[in-house]
Amino acid sequence: MNRLKRLEGQMRGVQKMMAEEKECYDIMIQLSAIRSSIDKVMGVMAAENLKQCLEYPLENEQAQQERLEQAMKIIEKK
């Protein structure tokens, strides 16, 4: 949650920079940092999802397989 709050603050900062007509280069640097932060959040969430799949397997084998496949799709999209 802290990472998301930081991202929210970074986005507000970019909005302020744009409103103040700051240099495009400086805005792009901030947007690049935001993208990197989003990637990290997605990685943490994907890892947590996979961890839950492995620690708490479903009794139904097919449902468990589908659950793992879904977790892998999330990771592959990253």
mmJSON file of the N, C-alpha and C atoms, coordinates in Angstrom:
{"data_MODEL":{"atom_site":{
"group_PDB":["ATOM","ATOM","ATOM","ATOM","ATOM","ATOM","ATOM","ATOM","ATOM","ATOM","ATOM","ATOM","ATOM","ATOM","ATOM","ATOM","ATOM","ATOM","ATOM","ATOM","ATOM","ATOM","ATOM","ATOM","ATOM","ATOM","ATOM","ATOM","ATOM","ATOM","ATOM","ATOM","ATOM","ATOM","ATOM","ATOM","ATOM","ATOM","ATOM","ATOM","ATOM","ATOM","ATOM","ATOM","ATOM","ATOM","ATOM","ATOM","ATOM","ATOM","ATOM","ATOM","ATOM","ATOM","ATOM","ATOM","ATOM","ATOM","ATOM","ATOM","ATOM","ATOM","ATOM","ATOM","ATOM","ATOM","ATOM","ATOM","ATOM","ATOM","ATOM","ATOM","ATOM","ATOM","ATOM","ATOM","ATOM","ATOM","ATOM","ATOM","ATOM","ATOM","ATOM","ATOM","ATOM","ATOM","ATOM","ATOM","ATOM","ATOM","ATOM","ATOM","ATOM","ATOM","ATOM","ATOM","ATOM","ATOM","ATOM","ATOM","ATOM","ATOM","ATOM","ATOM","ATOM","ATOM","ATOM","ATOM","ATOM","ATOM","ATOM","ATOM","ATOM","ATOM","ATOM","ATOM","ATOM","ATOM","ATOM","ATOM","ATOM","ATOM","ATOM","ATOM","ATOM","ATOM","ATOM","ATOM","ATOM","ATOM","ATOM","ATOM","ATOM","ATOM","ATOM","ATOM","ATOM","ATOM","ATOM","ATOM","ATOM","ATOM","ATOM","ATOM","ATOM","ATOM","ATOM","ATOM","ATOM","ATOM","ATOM","ATOM","ATOM","ATOM","ATOM","ATOM","ATOM","ATOM","ATOM","ATOM","ATOM","ATOM","ATOM","ATOM","ATOM","ATOM","ATOM","ATOM","ATOM","ATOM","ATOM","ATOM","ATOM","ATOM","ATOM","ATOM","ATOM","ATOM","ATOM","ATOM","ATOM","ATOM","ATOM","ATOM","ATOM","ATOM","ATOM","ATOM","ATOM","ATOM","ATOM","ATOM","ATOM","ATOM","ATOM","ATOM","ATOM","ATOM","ATOM","ATOM","ATOM","ATOM","ATOM","ATOM","ATOM","ATOM","ATOM","ATOM","ATOM","ATOM","ATOM","ATOM","ATOM","ATOM","ATOM","ATOM","ATOM","ATOM","ATOM","ATOM","ATOM","ATOM","ATOM","ATOM","ATOM","ATOM","ATOM","ATOM","ATOM","ATOM","ATOM","ATOM","ATOM","ATOM"],
"id":[1,2,3,4,5,6,7,8,9,10,11,12,13,14,15,16,17,18,19,20,21,22,23,24,25,26,27,28,29,30,31,32,33,34,35,36,37,38,39,40,41,42,43,44,45,46,47,48,49,50,51,52,53,54,55,56,57,58,59,60,61,62,63,64,65,66,67,68,69,70,71,72,73,74,75,76,77,78,79,80,81,82,83,84,85,86,87,88,89,90,91,92,93,94,95,96,97,98,99,100,101,102,103,104,105,106,107,108,109,110,111,112,113,114,115,116,117,118,119,120,121,122,123,124,125,126,127,128,129,130,131,132,133,134,135,136,137,138,139,140,141,142,143,144,145,146,147,148,149,150,151,152,153,154,155,156,157,158,159,160,161,162,163,164,165,166,167,168,169,170,171,172,173,174,175,176,177,178,179,180,181,182,183,184,185,186,187,188,189,190,191,192,193,194,195,196,197,198,199,200,201,202,203,204,205,206,207,208,209,210,211,212,213,214,215,216,217,218,219,220,221,222,223,224,225,226,227,228,229,230,231,232,233,234],
"type_symbol":["N","C","C","N","C","C","N","C","C","N","C","C","N","C","C","N","C","C","N","C","C","N","C","C","N","C","C","N","C","C","N","C","C","N","C","C","N","C","C","N","C","C","N","C","C","N","C","C","N","C","C","N","C","C","N","C","C","N","C","C","N","C","C","N","C","C","N","C","C","N","C","C","N","C","C","N","C","C","N","C","C","N","C","C","N","C","C","N","C","C","N","C","C","N","C","C","N","C","C","N","C","C","N","C","C","N","C","C","N","C","C","N","C","C","N","C","C","N","C","C","N","C","C","N","C","C","N","C","C","N","C","C","N","C","C","N","C","C","N","C","C","N","C","C","N","C","C","N","C","C","N","C","C","N","C","C","N","C","C","N","C","C","N","C","C","N","C","C","N","C","C","N","C","C","N","C","C","N","C","C","N","C","C","N","C","C","N","C","C","N","C","C","N","C","C","N","C","C","N","C","C","N","C","C","N","C","C","N","C","C","N","C","C","N","C","C","N","C","C","N","C","C","N","C","C","N","C","C","N","C","C","N","C","C"],
"label_atom_id":["N","CA","C","N","CA","C","N","CA","C","N","CA","C","N","CA","C","N","CA","C","N","CA","C","N","CA","C","N","CA","C","N","CA","C","N","CA","C","N","CA","C","N","CA","C","N","CA","C","N","CA","C","N","CA","C","N","CA","C","N","CA","C","N","CA","C","N","CA","C","N","CA","C","N","CA","C","N","CA","C","N","CA","C","N","CA","C","N","CA","C","N","CA","C","N","CA","C","N","CA","C","N","CA","C","N","CA","C","N","CA","C","N","CA","C","N","CA","C","N","CA","C","N","CA","C","N","CA","C","N","CA","C","N","CA","C","N","CA","C","N","CA","C","N","CA","C","N","CA","C","N","CA","C","N","CA","C","N","CA","C","N","CA","C","N","CA","C","N","CA","C","N","CA","C","N","CA","C","N","CA","C","N","CA","C","N","CA","C","N","CA","C","N","CA","C","N","CA","C","N","CA","C","N","CA","C","N","CA","C","N","CA","C","N","CA","C","N","CA","C","N","CA","C","N","CA","C","N","CA","C","N","CA","C","N","CA","C","N","CA","C","N","CA","C","N","CA","C","N","CA","C","N","CA","C","N","CA","C","N","CA","C","N","CA","C","N","CA","C","N","CA","C"],
"label_alt_id":[null,null,null,null,null,null,null,null,null,null,null,null,null,null,null,null,null,null,null,null,null,null,null,null,null,null,null,null,null,null,null,null,null,null,null,null,null,null,null,null,null,null,null,null,null,null,null,null,null,null,null,null,null,null,null,null,null,null,null,null,null,null,null,null,null,null,null,null,null,null,null,null,null,null,null,null,null,null,null,null,null,null,null,null,null,null,null,null,null,null,null,null,null,null,null,null,null,null,null,null,null,null,null,null,null,null,null,null,null,null,null,null,null,null,null,null,null,null,null,null,null,null,null,null,null,null,null,null,null,null,null,null,null,null,null,null,null,null,null,null,null,null,null,null,null,null,null,null,null,null,null,null,null,null,null,null,null,null,null,null,null,null,null,null,null,null,null,null,null,null,null,null,null,null,null,null,null,null,null,null,null,null,null,null,null,null,null,null,null,null,null,null,null,null,null,null,null,null,null,null,null,null,null,null,null,null,null,null,null,null,null,null,null,null,null,null,null,null,null,null,null,null,null,null,null,null,null,null,null,null,null,null,null,null],
"label_comp_id":["MET","MET","MET","ASN","ASN","ASN","ARG","ARG","ARG","LEU","LEU","LEU","LYS","LYS","LYS","ARG","ARG","ARG","LEU","LEU","LEU","GLU","GLU","GLU","GLY","GLY","GLY","GLN","GLN","GLN","MET","MET","MET","ARG","ARG","ARG","GLY","GLY","GLY","VAL","VAL","VAL","GLN","GLN","GLN","LYS","LYS","LYS","MET","MET","MET","MET","MET","MET","ALA","ALA","ALA","GLU","GLU","GLU","GLU","GLU","GLU","LYS","LYS","LYS","GLU","GLU","GLU","CYS","CYS","CYS","TYR","TYR","TYR","ASP","ASP","ASP","ILE","ILE","ILE","MET","MET","MET","ILE","ILE","ILE","GLN","GLN","GLN","LEU","LEU","LEU","SER","SER","SER","ALA","ALA","ALA","ILE","ILE","ILE","ARG","ARG","ARG","SER","SER","SER","SER","SER","SER","ILE","ILE","ILE","ASP","ASP","ASP","LYS","LYS","LYS","VAL","VAL","VAL","MET","MET","MET","GLY","GLY","GLY","VAL","VAL","VAL","MET","MET","MET","ALA","ALA","ALA","ALA","ALA","ALA","GLU","GLU","GLU","ASN","ASN","ASN","LEU","LEU","LEU","LYS","LYS","LYS","GLN","GLN","GLN","CYS","CYS","CYS","LEU","LEU","LEU","GLU","GLU","GLU","TYR","TYR","TYR","PRO","PRO","PRO","LEU","LEU","LEU","GLU","GLU","GLU","ASN","ASN","ASN","GLU","GLU","GLU","GLN","GLN","GLN","ALA","ALA","ALA","GLN","GLN","GLN","GLN","GLN","GLN","GLU","GLU","GLU","ARG","ARG","ARG","LEU","LEU","LEU","GLU","GLU","GLU","GLN","GLN","GLN","ALA","ALA","ALA","MET","MET","MET","LYS","LYS","LYS","ILE","ILE","ILE","ILE","ILE","ILE","GLU","GLU","GLU","LYS","LYS","LYS","LYS","LYS","LYS"],
"label_asym_id":["A","A","A","A","A","A","A","A","A","A","A","A","A","A","A","A","A","A","A","A","A","A","A","A","A","A","A","A","A","A","A","A","A","A","A","A","A","A","A","A","A","A","A","A","A","A","A","A","A","A","A","A","A","A","A","A","A","A","A","A","A","A","A","A","A","A","A","A","A","A","A","A","A","A","A","A","A","A","A","A","A","A","A","A","A","A","A","A","A","A","A","A","A","A","A","A","A","A","A","A","A","A","A","A","A","A","A","A","A","A","A","A","A","A","A","A","A","A","A","A","A","A","A","A","A","A","A","A","A","A","A","A","A","A","A","A","A","A","A","A","A","A","A","A","A","A","A","A","A","A","A","A","A","A","A","A","A","A","A","A","A","A","A","A","A","A","A","A","A","A","A","A","A","A","A","A","A","A","A","A","A","A","A","A","A","A","A","A","A","A","A","A","A","A","A","A","A","A","A","A","A","A","A","A","A","A","A","A","A","A","A","A","A","A","A","A","A","A","A","A","A","A","A","A","A","A","A","A","A","A","A","A","A","A"],
"label_entity_id":["1","1","1","1","1","1","1","1","1","1","1","1","1","1","1","1","1","1","1","1","1","1","1","1","1","1","1","1","1","1","1","1","1","1","1","1","1","1","1","1","1","1","1","1","1","1","1","1","1","1","1","1","1","1","1","1","1","1","1","1","1","1","1","1","1","1","1","1","1","1","1","1","1","1","1","1","1","1","1","1","1","1","1","1","1","1","1","1","1","1","1","1","1","1","1","1","1","1","1","1","1","1","1","1","1","1","1","1","1","1","1","1","1","1","1","1","1","1","1","1","1","1","1","1","1","1","1","1","1","1","1","1","1","1","1","1","1","1","1","1","1","1","1","1","1","1","1","1","1","1","1","1","1","1","1","1","1","1","1","1","1","1","1","1","1","1","1","1","1","1","1","1","1","1","1","1","1","1","1","1","1","1","1","1","1","1","1","1","1","1","1","1","1","1","1","1","1","1","1","1","1","1","1","1","1","1","1","1","1","1","1","1","1","1","1","1","1","1","1","1","1","1","1","1","1","1","1","1","1","1","1","1","1","1"],
"label_seq_id":[1,1,1,2,2,2,3,3,3,4,4,4,5,5,5,6,6,6,7,7,7,8,8,8,9,9,9,10,10,10,11,11,11,12,12,12,13,13,13,14,14,14,15,15,15,16,16,16,17,17,17,18,18,18,19,19,19,20,20,20,21,21,21,22,22,22,23,23,23,24,24,24,25,25,25,26,26,26,27,27,27,28,28,28,29,29,29,30,30,30,31,31,31,32,32,32,33,33,33,34,34,34,35,35,35,36,36,36,37,37,37,38,38,38,39,39,39,40,40,40,41,41,41,42,42,42,43,43,43,44,44,44,45,45,45,46,46,46,47,47,47,48,48,48,49,49,49,50,50,50,51,51,51,52,52,52,53,53,53,54,54,54,55,55,55,56,56,56,57,57,57,58,58,58,59,59,59,60,60,60,61,61,61,62,62,62,63,63,63,64,64,64,65,65,65,66,66,66,67,67,67,68,68,68,69,69,69,70,70,70,71,71,71,72,72,72,73,73,73,74,74,74,75,75,75,76,76,76,77,77,77,78,78,78],
"pdbx_PDB_ins_code":[null,null,null,null,null,null,null,null,null,null,null,null,null,null,null,null,null,null,null,null,null,null,null,null,null,null,null,null,null,null,null,null,null,null,null,null,null,null,null,null,null,null,null,null,null,null,null,null,null,null,null,null,null,null,null,null,null,null,null,null,null,null,null,null,null,null,null,null,null,null,null,null,null,null,null,null,null,null,null,null,null,null,null,null,null,null,null,null,null,null,null,null,null,null,null,null,null,null,null,null,null,null,null,null,null,null,null,null,null,null,null,null,null,null,null,null,null,null,null,null,null,null,null,null,null,null,null,null,null,null,null,null,null,null,null,null,null,null,null,null,null,null,null,null,null,null,null,null,null,null,null,null,null,null,null,null,null,null,null,null,null,null,null,null,null,null,null,null,null,null,null,null,null,null,null,null,null,null,null,null,null,null,null,null,null,null,null,null,null,null,null,null,null,null,null,null,null,null,null,null,null,null,null,null,null,null,null,null,null,null,null,null,null,null,null,null,null,null,null,null,null,null,null,null,null,null,null,null,null,null,null,null,null,null],
"Cartn_x":[0.817,0.0,0.867,1.984,2.878,3.414,3.726,4.234,3.191,1.936,0.868,0.676,0.81,0.691,1.837,3.036,4.173,3.928,3.382,3.063,2.05,1.068,0.052,0.705,1.629,2.344,3.191,3.834,4.637,3.754,2.582,1.668,1.201,0.897,0.504,1.654,2.875,4.041,4.172,3.918,3.985,2.892,1.702,0.614,1.002,1.615,2.043,3.122,4.064,5.125,4.53,3.533,2.907,2.152,1.44,0.697,1.647,2.834,3.831,4.705,4.365,5.081,6.586,6.918,8.327,8.863,10.172,10.825,10.324,10.104,9.63,10.571,11.868,12.861,12.664,12.455,12.273,10.999,9.951,8.691,8.88,9.588,9.825,10.642,11.589,12.377,11.436,10.524,9.583,8.639,8.174,7.287,8.012,9.276,10.069,10.188,10.387,10.461,9.128,8.03,6.7,6.492,6.88,6.73,7.527,8.729,9.567,8.91,8.337,7.656,6.443,5.703,4.54,4.986,6.073,6.601,6.951,7.542,7.898,6.653,5.636,4.388,3.764,3.762,3.197,3.981,5.299,6.124,5.827,5.689,5.37,4.009,3.032,1.685,1.666,2.373,2.417,3.083,4.164,4.855,3.956,3.231,2.318,1.202,0.684,-0.368,0.143,1.327,1.909,2.185,2.674,2.944,1.666,0.567,-0.711,-1.169,-0.949,-1.33,-0.583,0.675,1.497,1.291,1.095,0.922,-0.466,-1.459,-2.842,-3.473,-3.008,-3.548,-5.023,-5.727,-7.13,-7.211,-8.26,-8.422,-8.702,-9.461,-9.775,-8.536,-7.977,-6.72,-6.839,-7.946,-8.119,-8.24,-8.977,-9.119,-7.765,-6.959,-5.623,-4.749,-4.837,-4.061,-4.455,-5.748,-6.226,-5.733,-5.74,-5.28,-3.793,-2.984,-1.556,-1.318,-2.083,-1.95,-2.28,-3.302,-3.674,-2.53,-1.93,-0.807,0.359,0.632,1.733,1.451,0.203,-0.145,0.145,-0.144,0.133,1.627,2.426,3.881,4.404,3.894,4.352,4.056,2.953,2.603,3.593,4.205,5.174,6.376],
"Cartn_y":[-1.195,0.0,1.267,1.204,2.368,2.7,1.658,1.89,2.614,2.224,2.86,4.314,4.583,5.964,6.812,6.222,6.931,7.228,6.233,6.426,7.549,7.571,8.622,10.0,10.109,11.365,11.735,10.733,10.991,11.494,10.908,11.332,12.77,13.099,14.479,15.436,14.993,15.812,16.066,15.043,15.199,16.154,16.017,16.926,18.373,18.579,19.925,20.431,19.553,19.936,20.343,19.602,19.92,21.239,21.449,22.699,23.896,23.682,24.749,24.82,23.992,23.95,23.738,22.757,22.392,21.739,21.578,20.994,19.574,19.27,17.949,16.851,17.094,16.112,15.748,16.76,16.524,15.725,16.03,15.294,13.845,13.634,12.272,11.457,12.095,11.408,10.921,11.781,11.407,10.298,10.392,9.351,8.009,8.041,6.812,6.194,7.027,6.544,5.939,6.558,6.042,4.68,4.561,3.281,2.19,2.509,1.549,1.136,2.093,1.796,0.906,1.162,0.33,-1.094,-1.246,-2.581,-3.322,-2.617,-3.241,-3.677,-2.833,-3.181,-4.413,-4.441,-5.594,-6.862,-6.763,-7.918,-8.446,-7.542,-7.94,-8.626,-8.054,-8.636,-9.994,-10.125,-11.403,-12.469,-12.106,-13.06,-13.493,-12.552,-12.88,-13.797,-13.538,-14.38,-15.803,-15.945,-17.269,-17.972,-17.233,-17.792,-18.364,-17.622,-18.108,-19.359,-19.396,-20.582,-21.816,-21.64,-22.772,-23.137,-22.137,-22.403,-22.931,-22.518,-22.912,-23.521,-24.703,-25.322,-25.696,-25.638,-26.04,-27.559,-28.112,-29.57,-30.089,-29.331,-29.73,-29.487,-30.57,-30.473,-29.58,-29.681,-28.856,-27.381,-27.097,-25.709,-25.154,-25.992,-25.561,-25.274,-26.124,-25.927,-24.609,-24.333,-23.081,-21.878,-22.019,-20.95,-20.658,-21.71,-21.534,-20.926,-21.369,-20.812,-19.324,-18.951,-17.543,-16.737,-17.278,-16.598,-16.439,-17.462,-17.4,-16.376,-16.262,-15.267,-13.86,-13.628,-12.316,-12.036,-13.031,-12.866,-12.669,-13.434,-13.333,-11.971,-11.348,-10.025,-8.972,-9.181,-8.236,-8.274],
"Cartn_z":[0.0,0.0,0.0,0.727,0.756,-0.625,-1.401,-2.758,-3.599,-3.444,-4.22,-3.8,-2.521,-2.055,-2.599,-2.655,-3.234,-4.707,-5.41,-6.829,-7.013,-6.14,-6.213,-6.062,-5.122,-4.925,-6.132,-6.725,-7.925,-9.064,-9.217,-10.285,-10.061,-8.82,-8.53,-8.851,-8.554,-8.865,-10.358,-11.163,-12.621,-13.101,-12.539,-12.917,-12.617,-11.461,-11.083,-12.046,-12.381,-13.322,-14.664,-15.123,-16.406,-16.319,-15.214,-15.038,-15.008,-14.457,-14.377,-15.629,-16.623,-17.899,-17.721,-16.882,-16.688,-17.955,-18.02,-19.188,-19.444,-20.709,-21.118,-20.616,-20.718,-20.283,-18.812,-17.968,-16.537,-16.261,-17.002,-16.849,-17.276,-18.372,-18.855,-17.853,-17.188,-16.149,-15.045,-14.622,-13.568,-14.031,-15.267,-15.8,-15.892,-16.225,-16.275,-14.88,-13.883,-12.501,-12.069,-12.492,-12.166,-12.812,-14.069,-14.768,-14.054,-13.634,-12.916,-11.599,-10.903,-9.642,-9.859,-10.92,-11.239,-11.532,-12.279,-12.566,-11.277,-10.321,-9.046,-8.281,-8.247,-7.564,-8.214,-9.534,-10.243,-9.928,-9.843,-9.511,-8.121,-7.165,-5.789,-5.742,-6.429,-6.426,-7.114,-8.225,-8.939,-8.08,-7.403,-6.535,-5.384,-4.815,-3.713,-4.194,-5.375,-5.947,-6.134,-6.696,-6.925,-5.597,-4.628,-3.301,-2.69,-2.796,-2.267,-2.996,-4.301,-5.077,-4.589,-4.241,-3.823,-2.356,-1.504,-0.076,0.26,-0.492,-0.21,-1.457,-1.837,-3.06,-2.901,-4.008,-4.017,-4.072,-3.494,-3.503,-4.905,-5.67,-7.039,-7.901,-8.432,-9.181,-10.415,-11.123,-12.323,-11.952,-10.894,-10.447,-10.007,-9.344,-8.929,-10.145,-11.147,-12.376,-13.05,-13.116,-13.718,-12.921,-11.613,-10.732,-10.976,-11.083,-11.35,-12.728,-13.711,-15.06,-15.065,-14.32,-14.223,-13.59,-12.536,-11.886,-12.859,-13.636,-14.601,-15.703,-16.123,-17.144,-16.642,-15.371,-14.786,-14.837,-14.476,-14.467,-15.884,-16.835,-18.218,-18.824,-18.446,-18.978,-18.529,-17.41,-16.877,-17.754],
"occupancy":[1.0,1.0,1.0,1.0,1.0,1.0,1.0,1.0,1.0,1.0,1.0,1.0,1.0,1.0,1.0,1.0,1.0,1.0,1.0,1.0,1.0,1.0,1.0,1.0,1.0,1.0,1.0,1.0,1.0,1.0,1.0,1.0,1.0,1.0,1.0,1.0,1.0,1.0,1.0,1.0,1.0,1.0,1.0,1.0,1.0,1.0,1.0,1.0,1.0,1.0,1.0,1.0,1.0,1.0,1.0,1.0,1.0,1.0,1.0,1.0,1.0,1.0,1.0,1.0,1.0,1.0,1.0,1.0,1.0,1.0,1.0,1.0,1.0,1.0,1.0,1.0,1.0,1.0,1.0,1.0,1.0,1.0,1.0,1.0,1.0,1.0,1.0,1.0,1.0,1.0,1.0,1.0,1.0,1.0,1.0,1.0,1.0,1.0,1.0,1.0,1.0,1.0,1.0,1.0,1.0,1.0,1.0,1.0,1.0,1.0,1.0,1.0,1.0,1.0,1.0,1.0,1.0,1.0,1.0,1.0,1.0,1.0,1.0,1.0,1.0,1.0,1.0,1.0,1.0,1.0,1.0,1.0,1.0,1.0,1.0,1.0,1.0,1.0,1.0,1.0,1.0,1.0,1.0,1.0,1.0,1.0,1.0,1.0,1.0,1.0,1.0,1.0,1.0,1.0,1.0,1.0,1.0,1.0,1.0,1.0,1.0,1.0,1.0,1.0,1.0,1.0,1.0,1.0,1.0,1.0,1.0,1.0,1.0,1.0,1.0,1.0,1.0,1.0,1.0,1.0,1.0,1.0,1.0,1.0,1.0,1.0,1.0,1.0,1.0,1.0,1.0,1.0,1.0,1.0,1.0,1.0,1.0,1.0,1.0,1.0,1.0,1.0,1.0,1.0,1.0,1.0,1.0,1.0,1.0,1.0,1.0,1.0,1.0,1.0,1.0,1.0,1.0,1.0,1.0,1.0,1.0,1.0,1.0,1.0,1.0,1.0,1.0,1.0,1.0,1.0,1.0,1.0,1.0,1.0],
"B_iso_or_equiv":[0.0,0.0,0.0,0.0,0.0,0.0,0.0,0.0,0.0,0.0,0.0,0.0,0.0,0.0,0.0,0.0,0.0,0.0,0.0,0.0,0.0,0.0,0.0,0.0,0.0,0.0,0.0,0.0,0.0,0.0,0.0,0.0,0.0,0.0,0.0,0.0,0.0,0.0,0.0,0.0,0.0,0.0,0.0,0.0,0.0,0.0,0.0,0.0,0.0,0.0,0.0,0.0,0.0,0.0,0.0,0.0,0.0,0.0,0.0,0.0,0.0,0.0,0.0,0.0,0.0,0.0,0.0,0.0,0.0,0.0,0.0,0.0,0.0,0.0,0.0,0.0,0.0,0.0,0.0,0.0,0.0,0.0,0.0,0.0,0.0,0.0,0.0,0.0,0.0,0.0,0.0,0.0,0.0,0.0,0.0,0.0,0.0,0.0,0.0,0.0,0.0,0.0,0.0,0.0,0.0,0.0,0.0,0.0,0.0,0.0,0.0,0.0,0.0,0.0,0.0,0.0,0.0,0.0,0.0,0.0,0.0,0.0,0.0,0.0,0.0,0.0,0.0,0.0,0.0,0.0,0.0,0.0,0.0,0.0,0.0,0.0,0.0,0.0,0.0,0.0,0.0,0.0,0.0,0.0,0.0,0.0,0.0,0.0,0.0,0.0,0.0,0.0,0.0,0.0,0.0,0.0,0.0,0.0,0.0,0.0,0.0,0.0,0.0,0.0,0.0,0.0,0.0,0.0,0.0,0.0,0.0,0.0,0.0,0.0,0.0,0.0,0.0,0.0,0.0,0.0,0.0,0.0,0.0,0.0,0.0,0.0,0.0,0.0,0.0,0.0,0.0,0.0,0.0,0.0,0.0,0.0,0.0,0.0,0.0,0.0,0.0,0.0,0.0,0.0,0.0,0.0,0.0,0.0,0.0,0.0,0.0,0.0,0.0,0.0,0.0,0.0,0.0,0.0,0.0,0.0,0.0,0.0,0.0,0.0,0.0,0.0,0.0,0.0,0.0,0.0,0.0,0.0,0.0,0.0],
"pdbx_formal_charge":[null,null,null,null,null,null,null,null,null,null,null,null,null,null,null,null,null,null,null,null,null,null,null,null,null,null,null,null,null,null,null,null,null,null,null,null,null,null,null,null,null,null,null,null,null,null,null,null,null,null,null,null,null,null,null,null,null,null,null,null,null,null,null,null,null,null,null,null,null,null,null,null,null,null,null,null,null,null,null,null,null,null,null,null,null,null,null,null,null,null,null,null,null,null,null,null,null,null,null,null,null,null,null,null,null,null,null,null,null,null,null,null,null,null,null,null,null,null,null,null,null,null,null,null,null,null,null,null,null,null,null,null,null,null,null,null,null,null,null,null,null,null,null,null,null,null,null,null,null,null,null,null,null,null,null,null,null,null,null,null,null,null,null,null,null,null,null,null,null,null,null,null,null,null,null,null,null,null,null,null,null,null,null,null,null,null,null,null,null,null,null,null,null,null,null,null,null,null,null,null,null,null,null,null,null,null,null,null,null,null,null,null,null,null,null,null,null,null,null,null,null,null,null,null,null,null,null,null,null,null,null,null,null,null],
"auth_seq_id":[1,1,1,2,2,2,3,3,3,4,4,4,5,5,5,6,6,6,7,7,7,8,8,8,9,9,9,10,10,10,11,11,11,12,12,12,13,13,13,14,14,14,15,15,15,16,16,16,17,17,17,18,18,18,19,19,19,20,20,20,21,21,21,22,22,22,23,23,23,24,24,24,25,25,25,26,26,26,27,27,27,28,28,28,29,29,29,30,30,30,31,31,31,32,32,32,33,33,33,34,34,34,35,35,35,36,36,36,37,37,37,38,38,38,39,39,39,40,40,40,41,41,41,42,42,42,43,43,43,44,44,44,45,45,45,46,46,46,47,47,47,48,48,48,49,49,49,50,50,50,51,51,51,52,52,52,53,53,53,54,54,54,55,55,55,56,56,56,57,57,57,58,58,58,59,59,59,60,60,60,61,61,61,62,62,62,63,63,63,64,64,64,65,65,65,66,66,66,67,67,67,68,68,68,69,69,69,70,70,70,71,71,71,72,72,72,73,73,73,74,74,74,75,75,75,76,76,76,77,77,77,78,78,78],
"auth_comp_id":["MET","MET","MET","ASN","ASN","ASN","ARG","ARG","ARG","LEU","LEU","LEU","LYS","LYS","LYS","ARG","ARG","ARG","LEU","LEU","LEU","GLU","GLU","GLU","GLY","GLY","GLY","GLN","GLN","GLN","MET","MET","MET","ARG","ARG","ARG","GLY","GLY","GLY","VAL","VAL","VAL","GLN","GLN","GLN","LYS","LYS","LYS","MET","MET","MET","MET","MET","MET","ALA","ALA","ALA","GLU","GLU","GLU","GLU","GLU","GLU","LYS","LYS","LYS","GLU","GLU","GLU","CYS","CYS","CYS","TYR","TYR","TYR","ASP","ASP","ASP","ILE","ILE","ILE","MET","MET","MET","ILE","ILE","ILE","GLN","GLN","GLN","LEU","LEU","LEU","SER","SER","SER","ALA","ALA","ALA","ILE","ILE","ILE","ARG","ARG","ARG","SER","SER","SER","SER","SER","SER","ILE","ILE","ILE","ASP","ASP","ASP","LYS","LYS","LYS","VAL","VAL","VAL","MET","MET","MET","GLY","GLY","GLY","VAL","VAL","VAL","MET","MET","MET","ALA","ALA","ALA","ALA","ALA","ALA","GLU","GLU","GLU","ASN","ASN","ASN","LEU","LEU","LEU","LYS","LYS","LYS","GLN","GLN","GLN","CYS","CYS","CYS","LEU","LEU","LEU","GLU","GLU","GLU","TYR","TYR","TYR","PRO","PRO","PRO","LEU","LEU","LEU","GLU","GLU","GLU","ASN","ASN","ASN","GLU","GLU","GLU","GLN","GLN","GLN","ALA","ALA","ALA","GLN","GLN","GLN","GLN","GLN","GLN","GLU","GLU","GLU","ARG","ARG","ARG","LEU","LEU","LEU","GLU","GLU","GLU","GLN","GLN","GLN","ALA","ALA","ALA","MET","MET","MET","LYS","LYS","LYS","ILE","ILE","ILE","ILE","ILE","ILE","GLU","GLU","GLU","LYS","LYS","LYS","LYS","LYS","LYS"],
"auth_asym_id":["A","A","A","A","A","A","A","A","A","A","A","A","A","A","A","A","A","A","A","A","A","A","A","A","A","A","A","A","A","A","A","A","A","A","A","A","A","A","A","A","A","A","A","A","A","A","A","A","A","A","A","A","A","A","A","A","A","A","A","A","A","A","A","A","A","A","A","A","A","A","A","A","A","A","A","A","A","A","A","A","A","A","A","A","A","A","A","A","A","A","A","A","A","A","A","A","A","A","A","A","A","A","A","A","A","A","A","A","A","A","A","A","A","A","A","A","A","A","A","A","A","A","A","A","A","A","A","A","A","A","A","A","A","A","A","A","A","A","A","A","A","A","A","A","A","A","A","A","A","A","A","A","A","A","A","A","A","A","A","A","A","A","A","A","A","A","A","A","A","A","A","A","A","A","A","A","A","A","A","A","A","A","A","A","A","A","A","A","A","A","A","A","A","A","A","A","A","A","A","A","A","A","A","A","A","A","A","A","A","A","A","A","A","A","A","A","A","A","A","A","A","A","A","A","A","A","A","A","A","A","A","A","A","A"],
"auth_atom_id":["N","CA","C","N","CA","C","N","CA","C","N","CA","C","N","CA","C","N","CA","C","N","CA","C","N","CA","C","N","CA","C","N","CA","C","N","CA","C","N","CA","C","N","CA","C","N","CA","C","N","CA","C","N","CA","C","N","CA","C","N","CA","C","N","CA","C","N","CA","C","N","CA","C","N","CA","C","N","CA","C","N","CA","C","N","CA","C","N","CA","C","N","CA","C","N","CA","C","N","CA","C","N","CA","C","N","CA","C","N","CA","C","N","CA","C","N","CA","C","N","CA","C","N","CA","C","N","CA","C","N","CA","C","N","CA","C","N","CA","C","N","CA","C","N","CA","C","N","CA","C","N","CA","C","N","CA","C","N","CA","C","N","CA","C","N","CA","C","N","CA","C","N","CA","C","N","CA","C","N","CA","C","N","CA","C","N","CA","C","N","CA","C","N","CA","C","N","CA","C","N","CA","C","N","CA","C","N","CA","C","N","CA","C","N","CA","C","N","CA","C","N","CA","C","N","CA","C","N","CA","C","N","CA","C","N","CA","C","N","CA","C","N","CA","C","N","CA","C","N","CA","C","N","CA","C","N","CA","C","N","CA","C","N","CA","C","N","CA","C","N","CA","C"],
"pdbx_PDB_model_num":[1,1,1,1,1,1,1,1,1,1,1,1,1,1,1,1,1,1,1,1,1,1,1,1,1,1,1,1,1,1,1,1,1,1,1,1,1,1,1,1,1,1,1,1,1,1,1,1,1,1,1,1,1,1,1,1,1,1,1,1,1,1,1,1,1,1,1,1,1,1,1,1,1,1,1,1,1,1,1,1,1,1,1,1,1,1,1,1,1,1,1,1,1,1,1,1,1,1,1,1,1,1,1,1,1,1,1,1,1,1,1,1,1,1,1,1,1,1,1,1,1,1,1,1,1,1,1,1,1,1,1,1,1,1,1,1,1,1,1,1,1,1,1,1,1,1,1,1,1,1,1,1,1,1,1,1,1,1,1,1,1,1,1,1,1,1,1,1,1,1,1,1,1,1,1,1,1,1,1,1,1,1,1,1,1,1,1,1,1,1,1,1,1,1,1,1,1,1,1,1,1,1,1,1,1,1,1,1,1,1,1,1,1,1,1,1,1,1,1,1,1,1,1,1,1,1,1,1,1,1,1,1,1,1]
}}}
